[in-house]
Each structure stands twice: as C-alpha cells, then as structure tokens.
C-alpha cells in the first residue's frame, strides 16, 4: 500500500501517495489525475509498478486531500498552466536532481505535457493517457482572437450535486452511472475515499462543483505548441470510445519525432487507465527504457 503524506511545495502543502520500496536508483515517476478525480483512484494502476519505480501521485490544487488555495466563483477559470507550475514545484520539493518520468490521465496527461515542455531539464519522459484539449485548429484561432470557447463540460460540472448525508448515499448516486459506468467497485471506492470530505451534516465533494467547472474552463489552448516543443521521449495511450483525442490530433502526436508509440486501446473509454492498466504499464516501461540521464 502507498504511504499518504503531505509535501510542502513553493505553492503550499500538497497531498501525495508515495510508493518508495523500489531501489534508490530506480526511475522517478509521477502520476497526475483527471479533472475532479484524485490520486487514490489510480493506486491499483500504480501498485504493480512500485518494485521498479519510485512513485508519487499527487492531488492537484482543489482536488482530493491537497490544501492549496482553491477559492473560485461561478464563471471563473483555473489555468492548466497553474496546475503545471504546481506540479513542477512538487517535483523540485521531492527531488530537485533526478530526472522525472511524468505520466497522467486526462487533465493530468495534458498538465504533464505542459510541464515537460516547460522544463526539459527536469522531465526526461512522458506518458499521456487520453489527454483532453481544444482541437488544434480551434485553439490556434482562439489564441489569435482571445475568444472564450463554449465549454459544456464546465456548465454541467457547475450543476453537479456537492453534498450527501453520508458516504453510502454518495456511492449509490454514482455506481453504474455516467462516467462511473465502466468502473469496478474497487475504483469507485478508491475515488470516494479521497473524493469526499466530512462536513458538518454529512459529506461533500473534495473537488467542489465550482472548482471542477473552473478547471474545465481553464483547459489549455497551448497543447499544440507544447507538443511541438517537447524534447523528451513520450507515449500516447488513448481510448477508443469517447476519447478526448480526436483522430487528426492523434496523428499529430504519432508523427512527432520523439513519439515512441501512439495507440488506441480497443473497446476502452476515456477511463482507459482503469480498463486497460497493462497498456499504461507497457507505455511507462517503454518510455523509461528510452530516457536519457539528465
């Protein structure tokens, strides 16, 4: 089982799961979670890697058990560049000398890409698992015009129920429904363990609907430039049904000179890390083998 710890970073305290049983010279691996989720959800995915990687998985600002400032109002946006900055600060706080392999799912994959492009001296490898982004042509136009694109995911998130009388009621509300439809019971329980906080008269979502909506609104317009700047070996693992990686952009990722592999997993959804963990393991191992010491 991982150790639940809190690490002081330049931005403030961040909650982290740590697996530290691998040899001292094993590669450093960080895993970043999806919008609205938390590190605990991916513990079953990461546990089989713990004998050969020194792993941390953190709760991003406004998510899980992390205590970074996260006050937002309706209509606010939280930039994914800020999440990337938080991540880089965490890496420096844990080990400022070792090269890091960054992996992440959904928003976590996109944020890891932004961090890898920003700090090639700190990041030696990347695995992006079904990262979401604005299609490149639309994002390029929005960068020029400064326009704010419609975001139905944010609008939906802001209407989400936040409070429940107890954990059992929350679990019953989610099990087998919506994005949780393909989840195993163990994954739902893991998510709820860190995704709910005790409140005065029950439990409440650790990632509030307002903050989740602000996170969706902050989706980066800079994924294509970051991808072009990426200097480390990387892998893309995408779902088949409901993937956030459109066909055109999937081809752009695959054609990148540092791309080792770009694969869609047959029969999988956006939650491919829960459905095809072995594909994520294989991608991480392949990137780690290609990493060059910094």
Helices and strands as residue ranges (DSSP letters): E 3-9, E 12-19, E 27-32, G 39-42, H 43-47, E 53-58, H 80-94, E 100-105, H 107-118, E 123-129, H 136-145, H 152-158, E 163-164, H 167-174, G 178-180, H 185-195, E 196-199, E 202-205, H 209-217, H 223-229, E 233-238, H 247-255, E 259-264, H 272-275, H 277-290
